[in-house]
């Protein structure tokens, strides 16, 4: 009498633990897919960051700034004795 009940309870516990394992594996798989997606997005942002750094260095080159100042703004370099240096 006690034995069939005990087997029924143990069977239910076994079934519940098997379902828990299946759910855990499924959830872990979903998390793994999300991690891969985030890593691809991170790679994309790193490439974009590198391109922006390169563009920034090109735009900030001294000779480029000087050419724009001279050609477009019609500025000229002052004489050496007219330059005033200010210490921070």
MMTF fields as JSON, N, C-alpha, C and O atoms, coordinates in Angstrom:
{
  "mmtfVersion": "1.0.0",
  "mmtfProducer": "UNKNOWN",
  "numBonds": 351,
  "numAtoms": 352,
  "numGroups": 88,
  "numChains": 1,
  "numModels": 1,
  "chainsPerModel": [1],
  "groupsPerChain": [88],
  "chainIdList": ["A"],
  "bondAtomList": [4, 2, 8, 6, 12, 10, 16, 14, 20, 18, 24, 22, 28, 26, 32, 30, 36, 34, 40, 38, 44, 42, 48, 46, 52, 50, 56, 54, 60, 58, 64, 62, 68, 66, 72, 70, 76, 74, 80, 78, 84, 82, 88, 86, 92, 90, 96, 94, 100, 98, 104, 102, 108, 106, 112, 110, 116, 114, 120, 118, 124, 122, 128, 126, 132, 130, 136, 134, 140, 138, 144, 142, 148, 146, 152, 150, 156, 154, 160, 158, 164, 162, 168, 166, 172, 170, 176, 174, 180, 178, 184, 182, 188, 186, 192, 190, 196, 194, 200, 198, 204, 202, 208, 206, 212, 210, 216, 214, 220, 218, 224, 222, 228, 226, 232, 230, 236, 234, 240, 238, 244, 242, 248, 246, 252, 250, 256, 254, 260, 258, 264, 262, 268, 266, 272, 270, 276, 274, 280, 278, 284, 282, 288, 286, 292, 290, 296, 294, 300, 298, 304, 302, 308, 306, 312, 310, 316, 314, 320, 318, 324, 322, 328, 326, 332, 330, 336, 334, 340, 338, 344, 342, 348, 346],
  "bondOrderList": [1, 1, 1, 1, 1, 1, 1, 1, 1, 1, 1, 1, 1, 1, 1, 1, 1, 1, 1, 1, 1, 1, 1, 1, 1, 1, 1, 1, 1, 1, 1, 1, 1, 1, 1, 1, 1, 1, 1, 1, 1, 1, 1, 1, 1, 1, 1, 1, 1, 1, 1, 1, 1, 1, 1, 1, 1, 1, 1, 1, 1, 1, 1, 1, 1, 1, 1, 1, 1, 1, 1, 1, 1, 1, 1, 1, 1, 1, 1, 1, 1, 1, 1, 1, 1, 1, 1],
  "groupList": [{"groupName": "UNK", "atomNameList": ["N", "CA", "C", "O"], "elementList": ["N", "C", "C", "O"], "formalChargeList": [0, 0, 0, 0], "bondAtomList": [1, 0, 2, 1, 3, 2], "bondOrderList": [1, 1, 2], "singleLetterCode": "X", "chemCompType": "L-PEPTIDE LINKING"}],
  "groupTypeList": [0, 0, 0, 0, 0, 0, 0, 0, 0, 0, 0, 0, 0, 0, 0, 0, 0, 0, 0, 0, 0, 0, 0, 0, 0, 0, 0, 0, 0, 0, 0, 0, 0, 0, 0, 0, 0, 0, 0, 0, 0, 0, 0, 0, 0, 0, 0, 0, 0, 0, 0, 0, 0, 0, 0, 0, 0, 0, 0, 0, 0, 0, 0, 0, 0, 0, 0, 0, 0, 0, 0, 0, 0, 0, 0, 0, 0, 0, 0, 0, 0, 0, 0, 0, 0, 0, 0, 0],
  "groupIdList": [1, 2, 3, 4, 5, 6, 7, 8, 9, 10, 11, 12, 13, 14, 15, 16, 17, 18, 19, 20, 21, 22, 23, 24, 25, 26, 27, 28, 29, 30, 31, 32, 33, 34, 35, 36, 37, 38, 39, 40, 41, 42, 43, 44, 45, 46, 47, 48, 49, 50, 51, 52, 53, 54, 55, 56, 57, 58, 59, 60, 61, 62, 63, 64, 65, 66, 67, 68, 69, 70, 71, 72, 73, 74, 75, 76, 77, 78, 79, 80, 81, 82, 83, 84, 85, 86, 87, 88],
  "secStructList": [7, 2, 2, 2, 2, 2, 2, 2, 2, 2, 2, 2, 2, 2, 2, 2, 2, 2, 2, 2, 2, 2, 2, 2, 2, 2, 2, 2, 2, 2, 2, 2, 2, 2, 2, 2, 2, 2, 2, 2, 2, 2, 2, 2, 2, 2, 2, 2, 2, 2, 2, 2, 2, 2, 2, 2, 2, 2, 2, 6, 7, 2, 2, 2, 2, 2, 2, 2, 2, 2, 2, 6, 1, 7, 7, 7, 7, 7, 7, 4, 4, 4, 7, 7, 7, 7, 7, 7],
  "xCoordList": [0.811, 0.0, 0.862, 0.616, 1.863, 2.748, 3.691, 4.051, 4.079, 5.037, 4.507, 5.253, 3.283, 2.805, 2.705, 2.987, 2.308, 2.257, 3.652, 3.864, 4.595, 5.975, 6.528, 7.201, 6.248, 6.693, 6.027, 6.666, 4.767, 4.064, 4.67, 4.851, 4.986, 5.604, 6.995, 7.354, 7.775, 9.117, 9.058, 9.899, 8.093, 7.929, 7.577, 8.081, 6.709, 6.336, 7.538, 7.753, 8.319, 9.52, 10.518, 11.133, 10.675, 11.586, 11.126, 11.941, 9.826, 9.283, 9.473, 9.841, 9.221, 9.388, 10.847, 11.13, 11.778, 13.192, 13.632, 14.463, 13.106, 13.45, 12.944, 13.652, 11.73, 11.195, 12.01, 12.2, 12.485, 13.324, 14.646, 15.123, 15.236, 16.49, 16.26, 17.072, 15.162, 14.855, 14.677, 15.209, 13.928, 13.712, 15.027, 15.269, 15.885, 17.17, 18.046, 18.682, 18.082, 18.883, 18.324, 19.087, 17.017, 16.384, 16.7, 17.042, 16.59, 16.866, 18.342, 18.663, 19.239, 20.673, 20.952, 21.792, 20.254, 20.423, 19.963, 20.629, 18.838, 18.364, 19.37, 19.62, 19.938, 20.937, 22.181, 22.752, 22.599, 23.759, 23.519, 24.412, 22.331, 21.992, 22.044, 22.558, 21.527, 21.547, 22.985, 23.313, 23.831, 25.238, 25.918, 26.661, 25.67, 26.263, 25.792, 26.581, 24.514, 23.965, 24.636, 24.989, 24.814, 25.45, 26.923, 27.442, 27.596, 28.999, 29.138, 30.075, 28.213, 28.241, 28.01, 28.661, 27.082, 26.809, 28.026, 28.35, 28.698, 29.907, 30.996, 31.673, 31.168, 32.155, 31.845, 32.743, 30.565, 30.153, 30.501, 31.015, 30.227, 30.53, 32.033, 32.481, 32.812, 34.262, 34.819, 35.717, 34.287, 34.709, 34.326, 35.126, 33.095, 32.637, 33.487, 33.806, 33.855, 34.7, 36.073, 36.591, 36.65, 37.939, 37.868, 38.777, 36.782, 36.613, 36.476, 37.023, 35.756, 35.593, 36.904, 37.187, 37.701, 38.997, 39.903, 40.606, 39.88, 40.672, 40.211, 41.027, 38.894, 38.349, 38.709, 39.044, 38.639, 38.993, 40.456, 40.781, 41.336, 42.76, 43.021, 43.88, 42.286, 42.455, 41.959, 42.597, 40.817, 40.247, 41.055, 41.014, 41.78, 42.516, 43.976, 44.729, 44.382, 45.768, 46.061, 45.25, 47.231, 47.616, 47.621, 47.107, 48.191, 48.287, 46.911, 46.703, 45.974, 44.625, 43.943, 43.311, 44.071, 43.474, 44.087, 43.385, 45.393, 46.076, 45.618, 45.407, 45.466, 44.995, 43.582, 43.302, 42.708, 41.343, 41.343, 40.629, 42.153, 42.22, 42.746, 42.246, 43.738, 44.331, 43.42, 43.206, 42.892, 42.139, 40.697, 40.237, 40.012, 38.59, 38.34, 37.447, 39.13, 38.906, 39.825, 39.69, 40.757, 41.705, 42.53, 42.836, 42.883, 43.728, 45.193, 45.53, 46.044, 47.485, 48.186, 47.674, 49.348, 50.137, 50.753, 51.378, 50.589, 51.171, 52.697, 53.258, 53.34, 54.792, 55.174, 54.406, 56.389, 56.827, 56.798, 56.441, 57.165, 57.209, 55.807, 55.659, 54.794, 53.416, 52.696, 51.605, 53.309, 52.674, 52.899, 54.021, 51.838, 51.911, 51.591, 50.564, 52.497, 52.316, 51.788, 52.32, 50.766, 50.17, 50.394, 50.038, 50.987, 51.22, 49.951, 49.306, 49.595, 48.379, 48.544, 47.615],
  "yCoordList": [-1.188, 0.0, 1.261, 2.187, 1.292, 2.45, 2.482, 3.553, 1.32, 1.242, 1.866, 2.618, 1.607, 2.234, 3.756, 4.479, 4.241, 5.695, 6.297, 7.325, 5.649, 6.126, 6.133, 7.084, 5.088, 5.047, 6.15, 6.739, 6.433, 7.506, 8.865, 9.692, 9.096, 10.368, 10.491, 11.543, 9.42, 9.45, 9.637, 10.335, 9.034, 9.22, 10.664, 11.218, 11.274, 12.67, 13.583, 14.52, 13.316, 14.117, 13.957, 14.931, 12.739, 12.487, 13.223, 13.823, 13.183, 13.884, 15.389, 16.066, 15.907, 17.344, 17.757, 18.805, 16.949, 17.304, 17.211, 18.01, 16.267, 16.15, 17.375, 17.917, 17.812, 19.015, 20.252, 21.145, 20.302, 21.424, 21.442, 22.512, 20.291, 20.2, 20.653, 21.393, 20.215, 20.614, 22.121, 22.761, 22.69, 24.141, 24.878, 25.884, 24.401, 25.054, 25.042, 26.045, 23.921, 23.849, 24.786, 25.452, 24.844, 25.739, 27.194, 27.975, 27.558, 28.931, 29.281, 30.391, 28.332, 28.555, 28.765, 29.588, 28.025, 28.19, 29.582, 30.221, 30.052, 31.4, 32.461, 33.423, 32.289, 33.243, 33.215, 34.264, 32.029, 31.9, 32.62, 33.307, 32.473, 33.164, 34.674, 35.39, 35.168, 36.604, 37.112, 38.211, 36.322, 36.71, 36.821, 37.771, 35.86, 35.925, 37.157, 37.818, 37.464, 38.651, 39.914, 40.799, 40.008, 41.175, 41.272, 42.372, 40.131, 40.148, 40.629, 41.363, 40.224, 40.718, 42.228, 42.951, 42.691, 44.125, 44.878, 45.96, 44.313, 44.919, 45.0, 46.021, 43.93, 43.953, 45.06, 45.768, 45.203, 46.263, 47.636, 48.49, 47.855, 49.149, 49.397, 50.536, 48.348, 48.515, 48.918, 49.755, 48.324, 48.709, 50.163, 50.943, 50.516, 51.897, 52.877, 53.964, 52.506, 53.354, 53.562, 54.678, 52.496, 52.608, 53.525, 54.32, 53.411, 54.281, 55.738, 56.632, 55.974, 57.348, 57.916, 59.1, 57.089, 57.543, 57.92, 58.929, 57.11, 57.4, 58.704, 59.538, 58.864, 60.09, 61.305, 62.362, 61.154, 62.258, 62.644, 63.831, 61.665, 61.982, 62.653, 63.529, 62.245, 62.891, 64.335, 65.237, 64.545, 65.892, 66.839, 68.054, 66.299, 67.138, 67.356, 67.974, 66.867, 67.061, 68.556, 69.326, 68.932, 70.347, 70.971, 72.074, 70.28, 70.873, 71.037, 71.971, 70.151, 70.284, 71.512, 72.284, 71.689, 72.851, 74.133, 75.115, 74.117, 75.307, 75.621, 76.784, 74.586, 74.798, 75.377, 76.281, 74.871, 75.394, 76.837, 77.679, 77.124, 78.495, 79.445, 80.561, 79.014, 79.881, 80.029, 81.14, 78.917, 78.943, 79.434, 80.286, 78.913, 79.239, 80.478, 81.273, 80.637, 81.769, 82.95, 84.014, 82.756, 83.81, 84.318, 85.507, 83.411, 83.779, 83.618, 82.828, 84.372, 84.252, 84.046, 84.417, 83.459, 83.216, 84.547, 85.225, 84.936, 86.196, 86.102, 85.008, 87.228, 87.261, 86.714, 86.78, 86.169, 85.538, 86.51, 86.116, 87.76, 88.737, 89.203, 89.823, 88.914, 89.29, 88.198, 88.426, 87.01, 85.902, 86.076, 86.327, 85.942, 86.049, 84.667, 84.066, 84.19, 82.889, 83.094, 83.917, 82.367, 82.466, 81.137, 80.078, 81.202, 79.981, 79.665, 80.569, 78.402, 78.016, 78.185, 77.904],
  "zCoordList": [0.0, 0.0, 0.0, -0.773, 0.863, 0.951, -0.248, -0.737, -0.707, -1.808, -3.104, -3.732, -3.543, -4.778, -4.648, -5.603, -3.477, -3.28, -3.353, -3.995, -2.693, -2.706, -4.136, -4.534, -4.9, -6.288, -7.111, -7.983, -6.846, -7.545, -7.234, -8.128, -5.954, -5.551, -6.161, -6.689, -6.09, -6.676, -8.189, -8.755, -8.839, -10.282, -10.619, -11.596, -9.807, -10.03, -9.812, -10.581, -8.771, -8.502, -9.647, -10.081, -10.129, -11.245, -12.498, -13.199, -12.784, -13.942, -13.803, -14.763, -12.61, -12.369, -12.529, -13.11, -12.022, -12.158, -13.614, -14.047, -14.38, -15.803, -16.556, -17.404, -16.254, -16.894, -16.523, -17.349, -15.292, -14.848, -15.608, -15.988, -15.831, -16.588, -18.024, -18.58, -18.625, -20.005, -20.093, -21.0, -19.152, -19.154, -18.958, -19.625, -18.058, -17.804, -19.049, -19.373, -19.742, -20.972, -22.034, -22.733, -22.162, -23.135, -22.8, -23.688, -21.539, -21.107, -21.324, -21.751, -21.03, -21.248, -22.731, -23.095, -23.587, -25.031, -25.473, -26.287, -24.946, -25.272, -24.828, -25.554, -23.652, -23.16, -24.049, -24.349, -24.469, -25.35, -26.671, -27.168, -27.247, -28.497, -28.293, -29.153, -27.18, -26.898, -26.726, -27.175, -26.085, -25.912, -27.275, -27.52, -28.159, -29.494, -30.248, -30.924, -30.133, -30.793, -30.259, -31.038, -28.948, -28.344, -28.742, -28.934, -28.868, -29.298, -30.733, -31.049, -31.614, -32.997, -33.026, -33.781, -32.201, -32.133, -31.598, -32.087, -30.599, -30.053, -31.119, -31.238, -31.893, -32.982, -33.976, -34.432, -34.309, -35.238, -34.671, -35.393, -33.385, -32.771, -32.683, -32.818, -32.46, -32.406, -33.777, -33.863, -34.838, -36.192, -36.456, -36.974, -36.092, -36.292, -35.474, -35.956, -34.247, -33.402, -34.057, -34.076, -34.587, -35.264, -36.476, -36.716, -37.238, -38.4, -37.971, -38.617, -36.897, -36.405, -35.875, -36.06, -35.221, -34.733, -35.906, -35.857, -36.945, -38.135, -38.786, -39.179, -38.893, -39.477, -38.63, -39.164, -37.321, -36.425, -36.582, -36.617, -36.676, -36.832, -38.178, -38.279, -39.207, -40.517, -40.471, -41.016, -39.817, -39.766, -38.889, -39.087, -37.932, -36.998, -37.396, -36.644, -38.545, -38.97, -39.106, -39.621, -38.634, -38.595, -39.99, -40.177, -40.957, -42.299, -42.94, -43.715, -42.634, -43.167, -42.579, -43.301, -41.281, -40.624, -41.164, -41.409, -41.346, -41.872, -43.3, -43.642, -44.13, -45.504, -45.54, -46.328, -44.708, -44.663, -44.183, -44.727, -43.152, -42.64, -43.708, -43.847, -44.453, -45.47, -46.698, -47.183, -47.191, -48.442, -48.274, -49.034, -47.312, -47.172, -46.322, -46.617, -45.271, -44.368, -44.656, -44.051, -45.583, -45.986, -44.804, -44.715, -43.904, -42.768, -43.164, -44.045, -42.505, -42.742, -41.414, -40.358, -41.483, -40.281, -39.85, -40.667, -38.571, -38.121, -38.052, -37.992, -38.06, -37.916, -36.549, -35.59, -36.49, -35.248, -34.071, -32.961, -34.29, -33.19, -32.766, -31.713, -33.564, -33.228, -32.432, -31.91, -32.339, -31.63, -30.13, -29.69, -29.356, -27.888, -27.322, -27.634, -26.487, -25.859, -24.444, -23.699, -24.071, -22.74, -22.028, -22.545, -20.841, -20.068, -19.289, -18.758, -19.219, -18.481, -16.968, -16.211]
}
